[in-house]
């Protein structure tokens, strides 16, 4: 019975994690993956590492990298939640919001490539001297 309780507790921890990262999944994982896959018809991948990986293994490899990233985020989540400190809760909240912001930025950038054939990064670069 003790093992069953451990599995239930682990399942609850994973389900809490998934609920906690729902916007990371929507924007950083699914949104960026889908818009990048579509935007590649209109431009090239700016990230040299991702461009190399996708050239060798296909666009689906980017999704696998994002799932691996989620595993690292889960590890971070577990370490921070197990410590029980108020500061670690704040660190988790800020980390989660930062990843969501990055995902939202990437989705907007990809949508601009698709619809305007100009990326947000290109506009930012053109504004700097």
DSSP file (Angstrom, degrees, kcal/mol; ACC not computed):
  #  RESIDUE AA STRUCTURE BP1 BP2  ACC     N-H-->O    O-->H-N    N-H-->O    O-->H-N    TCO  KAPPA ALPHA  PHI   PSI    X-CA   Y-CA   Z-CA
    1    1 A X     >        0   0    0      0, 0.0     4,-2.0     0, 0.0     5,-0.2   0.000 360.0 360.0 360.0 -33.1    0.0    0.0    0.0
    2    2 A X  H  >  +     0   0    0      1,-0.2     4,-1.7     2,-0.2     5,-0.1   0.901 360.0  50.3 -60.3 -41.2    2.9    2.3    0.7
    3    3 A X  H  > S+     0   0    0      1,-0.2     4,-2.2     2,-0.2    -1,-0.2   0.879 107.0  54.6 -64.5 -38.1    4.1    2.1   -2.9
    4    4 A X  H  > S+     0   0    0      1,-0.2     4,-2.3     2,-0.2    -1,-0.2   0.904 106.9  50.8 -62.7 -40.7    0.6    2.9   -4.2
    5    5 A X  H  X S+     0   0    0     -4,-2.0     4,-2.4     1,-0.2    -1,-0.2   0.871 108.4  52.5 -65.0 -36.2    0.5    6.1   -2.0
    6    6 A X  H  X S+     0   0    0     -4,-1.7     4,-2.5     2,-0.2    -2,-0.2   0.918 109.9  48.2 -64.3 -42.9    3.9    7.1   -3.5
    7    7 A X  H  X S+     0   0    0     -4,-2.2     4,-2.6     2,-0.2    -2,-0.2   0.897 111.7  49.5 -65.0 -40.5    2.6    6.7   -7.0
    8    8 A X  H  X S+     0   0    0     -4,-2.3     4,-2.4     2,-0.2    -1,-0.2   0.921 112.0  48.5 -63.8 -43.7   -0.5    8.7   -6.2
    9    9 A X  H  X S+     0   0    0     -4,-2.4     4,-2.1     2,-0.2    -2,-0.2   0.905 112.7  48.1 -63.5 -41.3    1.6   11.5   -4.6
   10   10 A X  H  X S+     0   0    0     -4,-2.5     4,-2.3     2,-0.2    -2,-0.2   0.907 111.3  50.6 -66.1 -40.9    3.9   11.5   -7.7
   11   11 A X  H  X S+     0   0    0     -4,-2.6     4,-2.6     1,-0.2    -2,-0.2   0.903 110.3  49.8 -62.2 -41.7    0.9   11.6  -10.0
   12   12 A X  H  X S+     0   0    0     -4,-2.4     4,-2.4     2,-0.2    -1,-0.2   0.888 110.0  51.2 -64.3 -38.5   -0.6   14.6   -8.1
   13   13 A X  H  X S+     0   0    0     -4,-2.1     4,-2.1     2,-0.2    -2,-0.2   0.910 112.1  46.1 -65.0 -41.7    2.7   16.4   -8.3
   14   14 A X  H  X S+     0   0    0     -4,-2.3     4,-2.6     2,-0.2    -2,-0.2   0.905 112.9  49.2 -68.0 -41.3    2.9   15.9  -12.0
   15   15 A X  H  X S+     0   0    0     -4,-2.6     4,-2.2     2,-0.2    -2,-0.2   0.889 110.9  50.2 -67.2 -36.8   -0.7   17.0  -12.6
   16   16 A X  H  X S+     0   0    0     -4,-2.4     4,-2.1     2,-0.2    -1,-0.2   0.908 111.0  50.7 -62.9 -40.8   -0.1   20.1  -10.4
   17   17 A X  H  X S+     0   0    0     -4,-2.1     4,-1.7     2,-0.2    -2,-0.2   0.926 109.1  49.9 -61.7 -46.3    3.0   20.8  -12.5
   18   18 A X  H  < S+     0   0    0     -4,-2.6    -1,-0.2     1,-0.2    -2,-0.2   0.907 112.1  47.7 -62.6 -42.0    1.1   20.4  -15.8
   19   19 A X  H >< S+     0   0    0     -4,-2.2     3,-0.9     1,-0.2    -1,-0.2   0.877 111.1  52.7 -64.1 -35.9   -1.6   22.8  -14.5
   20   20 A X  H 3< S+     0   0    0     -4,-2.1     3,-0.3     1,-0.2    -2,-0.2   0.792 114.6  40.4 -69.8 -28.7    1.1   25.2  -13.4
   21   21 A X  T 3X S+     0   0    0     -4,-1.7     4,-2.5     1,-0.2     3,-0.4   0.124  74.7 120.3-107.8  21.7    2.8   25.3  -16.8
   22   22 A X  H <> S+     0   0    0     -3,-0.9     4,-2.2     1,-0.3    -1,-0.2   0.861  79.4  47.0 -56.6 -37.1   -0.3   25.3  -19.0
   23   23 A X  H  >>S+     0   0    0     -3,-0.3     4,-2.7     2,-0.2     5,-0.6   0.804 108.6  55.0 -76.8 -27.9    0.7   28.6  -20.6
   24   24 A X  I  >>S+     0   0    0     -3,-0.4     5,-1.9     2,-0.2     4,-0.9   0.929 110.9  46.3 -63.9 -44.2    4.3   27.4  -21.2
   25   25 A X  I  <>S+     0   0    0     -4,-2.5     5,-2.9     3,-0.2     6,-0.4   0.922 115.8  45.8 -63.1 -44.5    2.8   24.4  -23.0
   26   26 A X  I  <>S+     0   0    0     -4,-2.2     5,-2.2    -5,-0.2    -2,-0.2   0.948 129.1  19.6 -66.1 -49.7    0.4   26.7  -25.0
   27   27 A X  I  <>S+     0   0    0     -4,-2.7     5,-1.8     3,-0.2    -3,-0.2   0.950 130.4  35.5 -89.8 -54.7    2.9   29.4  -26.0
   28   28 A X  I  <<S+     0   0    0     -4,-0.9    -3,-0.2    -5,-0.6     5,-0.1   0.894 129.7  25.7 -73.7 -39.7    6.5   28.0  -25.7
   29   29 A X  I  ><S+     0   0    0     -5,-1.9     4,-1.9     3,-0.1     5,-0.2   0.955 134.9  20.2 -88.5 -68.8    5.9   24.4  -26.8
   30   30 A X  I  ><S+     0   0    0     -5,-2.9     4,-2.9     2,-0.2     5,-0.3   0.943 126.1  47.5 -72.1 -48.7    2.9   24.2  -29.1
   31   31 A X  I  ><S+     0   0    0     -5,-2.2     4,-2.4    -6,-0.4     5,-0.3   0.939 117.4  41.4 -59.9 -49.5    2.6   27.8  -30.2
   32   32 A X  H  ><S+     0   0    0     -5,-1.8     4,-2.4     2,-0.2     5,-0.2   0.910 116.3  49.8 -66.6 -41.5    6.3   28.2  -31.1
   33   33 A X  H  X S+     0   0    0     -4,-1.9     4,-2.5     2,-0.2    -2,-0.2   0.952 115.0  42.2 -62.3 -49.2    6.5   24.8  -32.7
   34   34 A X  H  X S+     0   0    0     -4,-2.9     4,-1.8     1,-0.2    -2,-0.2   0.912 117.8  44.9 -67.2 -42.8    3.4   25.2  -34.9
   35   35 A X  H  X S+     0   0    0     -4,-2.4     4,-2.9    -5,-0.3    -1,-0.2   0.868 113.7  50.6 -71.4 -33.7    4.2   28.7  -35.9
   36   36 A X  H  X S+     0   0    0     -4,-2.4     4,-1.8    -5,-0.3    -2,-0.2   0.934 108.4  52.2 -65.5 -45.2    7.9   27.9  -36.6
   37   37 A X  H  < S+     0   0    0     -4,-2.5    -2,-0.2    -5,-0.2    -1,-0.2   0.894 117.0  39.8 -58.2 -39.6    6.9   24.9  -38.7
   38   38 A X  H >< S+     0   0    0     -4,-1.8     3,-1.5     1,-0.2     4,-0.2   0.887 112.2  55.2 -76.1 -39.8    4.6   27.2  -40.8
   39   39 A X  H >X S+     0   0    0     -4,-2.9     3,-2.1     1,-0.3     4,-1.2   0.736  89.2  76.1 -68.4 -22.1    7.0   30.2  -40.8
   40   40 A X  T 3< S+     0   0    0     -4,-1.8    -1,-0.3     1,-0.3    -2,-0.1   0.716  85.9  64.6 -63.2 -17.8    9.8   28.1  -42.3
   41   41 A X  T <4 S+     0   0    0     -3,-1.5    -1,-0.3    -4,-0.2    -2,-0.2   0.723 111.1  35.9 -71.6 -21.0    8.0   28.3  -45.6
   42   42 A X  T <4 S-     0   0    0     -3,-2.1     2,-0.3    -4,-0.2    -2,-0.2   0.551 130.2 -10.0-110.1 -12.7    8.6   32.1  -45.6
   43   43 A X  S  < S-     0   0    0     -4,-1.2     2,-0.3    75,-0.0    -1,-0.0  -0.841  74.2 -82.6-162.3-163.9   12.0   32.4  -44.0
   44   44 A X        -     0   0    0     -2,-0.3     2,-0.4    -3,-0.1    -3,-0.1  -0.813  45.4 -93.1-119.4 159.8   14.8   30.6  -42.3
   45   45 A X        -     0   0    0     -2,-0.3     6,-0.1     1,-0.2    -9,-0.0  -0.595  29.1-158.2 -72.2 126.2   15.4   29.7  -38.7
   46   46 A X  S    S+     0   0    0     -2,-0.4     2,-0.6     4,-0.0    -1,-0.2   0.798  71.3  86.3 -77.4 -30.1   17.5   32.4  -37.0
   47   47 A X     >  -     0   0    0      1,-0.2     4,-2.7     2,-0.1     5,-0.2  -0.631  69.2-154.4 -76.2 116.2   18.8   30.2  -34.2
   48   48 A X  H  > S+     0   0    0     -2,-0.6     4,-2.1     1,-0.2     5,-0.2   0.873  91.6  50.2 -62.3 -39.7   21.9   28.5  -35.6
   49   49 A X  H  > S+     0   0    0      2,-0.2     4,-2.5     1,-0.2    -1,-0.2   0.952 113.8  44.0 -64.5 -48.8   21.7   25.5  -33.3
   50   50 A X  H  > S+     0   0    0      1,-0.2     4,-2.9     2,-0.2     5,-0.3   0.883 111.5  54.8 -63.5 -37.8   18.0   24.9  -34.1
   51   51 A X  H  X S+     0   0    0     -4,-2.7     4,-2.0     2,-0.2    -1,-0.2   0.916 110.7  45.8 -61.3 -42.5   18.6   25.4  -37.8
   52   52 A X  H  X S+     0   0    0     -4,-2.1     4,-1.9     2,-0.2    -2,-0.2   0.927 114.1  47.7 -66.0 -45.5   21.4   22.7  -37.7
   53   53 A X  H  X S+     0   0    0     -4,-2.5     4,-2.8     1,-0.2     5,-0.3   0.929 114.8  45.6 -62.5 -45.2   19.3   20.3  -35.7
   54   54 A X  H  X S+     0   0    0     -4,-2.9     4,-1.9     1,-0.2    -1,-0.2   0.839 110.3  54.4 -69.2 -32.0   16.2   20.7  -38.0
   55   55 A X  H  < S+     0   0    0     -4,-2.0    -1,-0.2    -5,-0.3    -2,-0.2   0.873 118.3  35.6 -66.7 -35.9   18.4   20.5  -41.1
   56   56 A X  H  < S+     0   0    0     -4,-1.9    -2,-0.2    -5,-0.1    -1,-0.2   0.833 135.7  18.6 -86.0 -34.2   19.7   17.1  -39.9
   57   57 A X  H  < S-     0   0    0     -4,-2.8    -3,-0.2     1,-0.2     3,-0.2   0.421 105.7-110.0-123.2  -0.6   16.7   15.6  -38.2
   58   58 A X    ><  -     0   0    0     -4,-1.9     3,-1.2    -5,-0.3     4,-0.4  -0.133  43.0 -65.3  92.9 168.8   13.6   17.5  -39.5
   59   59 A X  T >> S+     0   0    0      1,-0.3     3,-1.5     2,-0.2     4,-0.7   0.806 124.5  69.0 -66.0 -30.8   11.2   20.0  -37.9
   60   60 A X  H 3> S+     0   0    0      1,-0.3     4,-1.7     2,-0.2     3,-0.3   0.752  85.1  70.6 -60.9 -23.8    9.9   17.4  -35.5
   61   61 A X  H <> S+     0   0    0     -3,-1.2     4,-2.2     1,-0.2    -1,-0.3   0.817  90.7  60.2 -64.0 -29.3   13.3   17.4  -33.7
   62   62 A X  H <> S+     0   0    0     -3,-1.5     4,-1.9    -4,-0.4    -1,-0.2   0.892 102.9  51.3 -64.8 -38.3   12.4   20.9  -32.4
   63   63 A X  H  X S+     0   0    0     -4,-0.7     4,-2.1    -3,-0.3    -2,-0.2   0.905 108.3  51.6 -64.3 -41.0    9.4   19.4  -30.7
   64   64 A X  H  X S+     0   0    0     -4,-1.7     4,-2.3     1,-0.2    -2,-0.2   0.907 108.7  51.1 -62.3 -41.6   11.6   16.8  -29.1
   65   65 A X  H  X S+     0   0    0     -4,-2.2     4,-2.2     1,-0.2    -1,-0.2   0.874 108.9  51.6 -62.6 -36.7   13.9   19.5  -27.8
   66   66 A X  H  X S+     0   0    0     -4,-1.9     4,-2.0     2,-0.2    -1,-0.2   0.877 108.7  50.0 -68.3 -36.9   11.0   21.3  -26.3
   67   67 A X  H  X S+     0   0    0     -4,-2.1     4,-1.7     2,-0.2    -2,-0.2   0.898 110.3  50.6 -67.2 -39.6    9.8   18.2  -24.5
   68   68 A X  H  X S+     0   0    0     -4,-2.3     4,-1.8     1,-0.2    -2,-0.2   0.895 108.0  53.3 -62.5 -39.2   13.4   17.7  -23.2
   69   69 A X  H  X S+     0   0    0     -4,-2.2     4,-2.4     1,-0.2    -2,-0.2   0.901 105.4  53.9 -61.3 -40.5   13.2   21.4  -22.0
   70   70 A X  H  X S+     0   0    0     -4,-2.0     4,-2.5     1,-0.2    -1,-0.2   0.862 104.7  54.8 -62.6 -34.8   10.0   20.6  -20.2
   71   71 A X  H  X S+     0   0    0     -4,-1.7     4,-2.1     2,-0.2    -1,-0.2   0.903 109.1  47.4 -64.1 -40.2   11.7   17.8  -18.4
   72   72 A X  H  X S+     0   0    0     -4,-1.8     4,-2.4     2,-0.2    -2,-0.2   0.898 111.0  51.3 -66.4 -40.1   14.4   20.2  -17.2
   73   73 A X  H  X S+     0   0    0     -4,-2.4     4,-2.9     2,-0.2    -2,-0.2   0.895 109.1  51.3 -63.2 -39.6   11.7   22.6  -16.1
   74   74 A X  H  X S+     0   0    0     -4,-2.5     4,-2.8     2,-0.2    -2,-0.2   0.908 108.8  50.7 -63.9 -41.4   10.0   19.8  -14.2
   75   75 A X  H  X S+     0   0    0     -4,-2.1     4,-2.3     2,-0.2    -2,-0.2   0.932 112.6  46.5 -60.6 -45.5   13.3   19.0  -12.5
   76   76 A X  H  X S+     0   0    0     -4,-2.4     4,-2.5     2,-0.2    -2,-0.2   0.922 111.9  51.6 -61.0 -45.6   13.7   22.7  -11.5
   77   77 A X  H  X S+     0   0    0     -4,-2.9     4,-2.9     1,-0.2     5,-0.3   0.913 109.7  49.9 -57.4 -45.6   10.0   22.8  -10.4
   78   78 A X  H  X S+     0   0    0     -4,-2.8     4,-2.2     1,-0.2    -1,-0.2   0.916 111.4  47.7 -62.9 -44.0   10.6   19.7   -8.2
   79   79 A X  H  X S+     0   0    0     -4,-2.3     4,-1.0     1,-0.2    -1,-0.2   0.921 115.9  44.3 -63.4 -43.2   13.7   21.2   -6.6
   80   80 A X  H  X S+     0   0    0     -4,-2.5     4,-0.8     1,-0.2     5,-0.4   0.904 115.6  46.2 -70.1 -40.9   12.0   24.5   -5.9
   81   81 A X  H  < S+     0   0    0     -4,-2.9     3,-0.3    -5,-0.2    -1,-0.2   0.848 109.3  55.3 -71.6 -33.3    8.8   23.1   -4.6
   82   82 A X  H  < S+     0   0    0     -4,-2.2    -1,-0.2    -5,-0.3    -2,-0.2   0.755  99.1  61.7 -72.0 -22.8   10.5   20.5   -2.3
   83   83 A X  H  < S-     0   0    0     -4,-1.0    -1,-0.2    -3,-0.3    -2,-0.2   0.853  88.5-153.7 -72.8 -32.7   12.5   23.2   -0.6
   84   84 A X     <  +     0   0    0     -4,-0.8     2,-0.2    -3,-0.3    -3,-0.1   0.554  40.5 142.0  75.7   7.5    9.3   24.9    0.7
   85   85 A X     >  -     0   0    0     -5,-0.4     4,-1.4     1,-0.1    -1,-0.2  -0.522  57.9-131.7 -82.3 149.7   10.8   28.4    1.0
   86   86 A X  H  > S+     0   0    0      1,-0.2     4,-1.8     2,-0.2    -1,-0.1   0.863 109.1  55.4 -65.1 -35.7    8.8   31.5    0.1
   87   87 A X  H  > S+     0   0    0      1,-0.2     4,-2.5     2,-0.2    -1,-0.2   0.877 104.3  52.1 -66.6 -37.9   11.8   32.7   -2.0
   88   88 A X  H  > S+     0   0    0      2,-0.2     4,-2.4     1,-0.2    -1,-0.2   0.844 106.7  54.1 -69.4 -31.0   11.8   29.5   -4.1
   89   89 A X  H  X S+     0   0    0     -4,-1.4     4,-2.4     2,-0.2    -1,-0.2   0.914 109.8  47.7 -63.8 -41.6    8.1   29.9   -4.8
   90   90 A X  H  X S+     0   0    0     -4,-1.8     4,-2.6     2,-0.2    -2,-0.2   0.901 110.5  51.5 -64.6 -41.7    8.9   33.4   -6.0
   91   91 A X  H  X S+     0   0    0     -4,-2.5     4,-2.5     1,-0.2    -2,-0.2   0.915 110.7  48.9 -61.7 -42.7   11.8   32.1   -8.2
   92   92 A X  H  X S+     0   0    0     -4,-2.4     4,-2.8     2,-0.2     5,-0.2   0.929 111.4  48.9 -62.9 -45.4    9.4   29.5   -9.7
   93   93 A X  H  X S+     0   0    0     -4,-2.4     4,-2.4     1,-0.2    -2,-0.2   0.926 114.0  45.6 -61.3 -44.9    6.7   32.1  -10.5
   94   94 A X  H  X S+     0   0    0     -4,-2.6     4,-2.2     2,-0.2    -1,-0.2   0.896 113.4  49.8 -66.7 -39.8    9.3   34.4  -12.1
   95   95 A X  H  X S+     0   0    0     -4,-2.5     4,-2.3    -5,-0.2    -2,-0.2   0.934 111.8  48.4 -62.3 -46.3   10.9   31.5  -14.1
   96   96 A X  H  X S+     0   0    0     -4,-2.8     4,-2.2     1,-0.2    -2,-0.2   0.921 112.7  47.6 -61.3 -45.2    7.5   30.3  -15.3
   97   97 A X  H  X S+     0   0    0     -4,-2.4     4,-2.5    -5,-0.2    -1,-0.2   0.873 110.2  53.0 -65.6 -36.9    6.4   33.8  -16.3
   98   98 A X  H  X S+     0   0    0     -4,-2.2     4,-2.5     2,-0.2    -1,-0.2   0.920 109.5  48.0 -64.5 -43.5    9.7   34.4  -18.1
   99   99 A X  H  X S+     0   0    0     -4,-2.3     4,-2.5     2,-0.2    -2,-0.2   0.903 111.8  50.0 -64.6 -40.7    9.3   31.2  -20.2
  100  100 A X  H  X S+     0   0    0     -4,-2.2     4,-2.7     2,-0.2    -1,-0.2   0.917 110.4  50.7 -62.1 -42.8    5.8   32.2  -21.1
  101  101 A X  H  X S+     0   0    0     -4,-2.5     4,-2.7     2,-0.2    -2,-0.2   0.921 110.4  48.8 -61.3 -44.4    7.0   35.6  -22.1
  102  102 A X  H  X S+     0   0    0     -4,-2.5     4,-2.5     2,-0.2    -1,-0.2   0.921 112.1  49.5 -60.6 -44.2    9.7   34.1  -24.3
  103  103 A X  H  X S+     0   0    0     -4,-2.5     4,-2.3     2,-0.2    -2,-0.2   0.915 111.5  48.0 -61.2 -44.0    7.1   31.7  -25.9
  104  104 A X  H  X S+     0   0    0     -4,-2.7     4,-2.5     2,-0.2    -2,-0.2   0.906 111.2  51.1 -63.7 -41.9    4.7   34.6  -26.6
  105  105 A X  H  X S+     0   0    0     -4,-2.7     4,-2.6     1,-0.2    -2,-0.2   0.917 111.0  48.5 -59.9 -44.6    7.6   36.6  -28.1
  106  106 A X  H  X S+     0   0    0     -4,-2.5     4,-2.6     2,-0.2    -2,-0.2   0.892 111.2  49.6 -65.0 -39.9    8.5   33.7  -30.4
  107  107 A X  H  X S+     0   0    0     -4,-2.3     4,-2.7     2,-0.2    -2,-0.2   0.935 112.6  46.9 -64.8 -45.9    4.9   33.2  -31.5
  108  108 A X  H  X S+     0   0    0     -4,-2.5     4,-2.2     2,-0.2    -2,-0.2   0.920 112.4  50.8 -61.5 -43.4    4.5   36.9  -32.3
  109  109 A X  H  X S+     0   0    0     -4,-2.6     4,-1.8     1,-0.2    -2,-0.2   0.928 112.5  45.9 -59.3 -46.3    7.8   36.9  -34.2
  110  110 A X  H  X S+     0   0    0     -4,-2.6     4,-2.3     1,-0.2    -2,-0.2   0.886 110.7  52.6 -65.9 -39.1    6.7   33.8  -36.2
  111  111 A X  H  X S+     0   0    0     -4,-2.7     4,-2.8     1,-0.2     5,-0.4   0.872 107.6  52.5 -65.1 -35.5    3.3   35.2  -36.9
  112  112 A X  H  X>S+     0   0    0     -4,-2.2     4,-2.5     2,-0.2     6,-1.1   0.896 108.8  50.2 -65.7 -38.6    5.0   38.4  -38.2
  113  113 A X  H  X5S+     0   0    0     -4,-1.8     4,-0.8     4,-0.2    -2,-0.2   0.922 114.5  45.3 -62.8 -42.6    7.1   36.3  -40.5
  114  114 A X  H  <5S+     0   0    0     -4,-2.3    -2,-0.2     1,-0.1    -1,-0.2   0.942 127.6  24.3 -67.0 -48.6    4.1   34.5  -41.8
  115  115 A X  H  <5S+     0   0    0     -4,-2.8    -3,-0.2    -5,-0.1    -2,-0.2   0.759 136.7  26.1 -94.8 -26.4    1.8   37.5  -42.3
  116  116 A X  H  <5S-     0   0    0     -4,-2.5    -3,-0.2    -5,-0.4    -2,-0.1   0.490  89.7-132.2-115.1  -6.7    4.2   40.4  -42.8
  117  117 A X  S  <<S+     0   0    0     -4,-0.8     2,-0.3    -5,-0.7    -4,-0.2   0.830  80.4  93.8  53.5  35.6    7.3   38.6  -44.2
  118  118 A X  S    S-     0   0    0     -6,-1.1    -2,-0.2    -9,-0.1     2,-0.2  -0.950  70.3-134.2-152.1 131.8    9.4   40.5  -41.6
  119  119 A X     >  -     0   0    0     -2,-0.3     4,-1.8     1,-0.1     5,-0.1  -0.541  17.9-124.0 -92.0 157.3   10.3   39.3  -38.2
  120  120 A X  H  > S+     0   0    0      1,-0.2     4,-2.4     2,-0.2     5,-0.2   0.860 114.3  57.4 -61.4 -36.7   10.2   41.3  -35.0
  121  121 A X  H  > S+     0   0    0      1,-0.2     4,-2.5     2,-0.2    -1,-0.2   0.879 104.0  51.9 -63.6 -37.8   13.9   40.5  -34.5
  122  122 A X  H  > S+     0   0    0      2,-0.2     4,-2.2     1,-0.2    -1,-0.2   0.903 110.0  48.9 -64.4 -40.4   14.6   42.2  -37.9
  123  123 A X  H  X S+     0   0    0     -4,-1.8     4,-1.2     2,-0.2    -2,-0.2   0.918 111.6  48.7 -65.1 -43.4   12.7   45.3  -36.8
  124  124 A X  H  X S+     0   0    0     -4,-2.4     4,-1.0     1,-0.2     3,-0.4   0.917 111.9  49.5 -62.9 -43.3   14.5   45.4  -33.5
  125  125 A X  H  < S+     0   0    0     -4,-2.5     3,-0.4     1,-0.2    -1,-0.2   0.884 108.5  52.9 -62.9 -37.9   17.9   45.0  -35.2
  126  126 A X  H  < S+     0   0    0     -4,-2.2    -1,-0.2     1,-0.2    -2,-0.2   0.761 105.7  55.4 -70.2 -22.7   17.1   47.8  -37.7
  127  127 A X  H  < S+     0   0    0     -4,-1.2    -1,-0.2    -3,-0.4     2,-0.2   0.736  93.7  81.7 -80.8 -23.5   16.2   50.2  -34.8
  128  128 A X     <        0   0    0     -4,-1.0     0, 0.0    -3,-0.4     0, 0.0  -0.552 360.0 360.0 -83.2 150.0   19.6   49.7  -33.1
  129  129 A X              0   0    0     -2,-0.2    -1,-0.1     0, 0.0    -3,-0.1   0.449 360.0 360.0 -91.1 360.0   22.5   51.7  -34.4
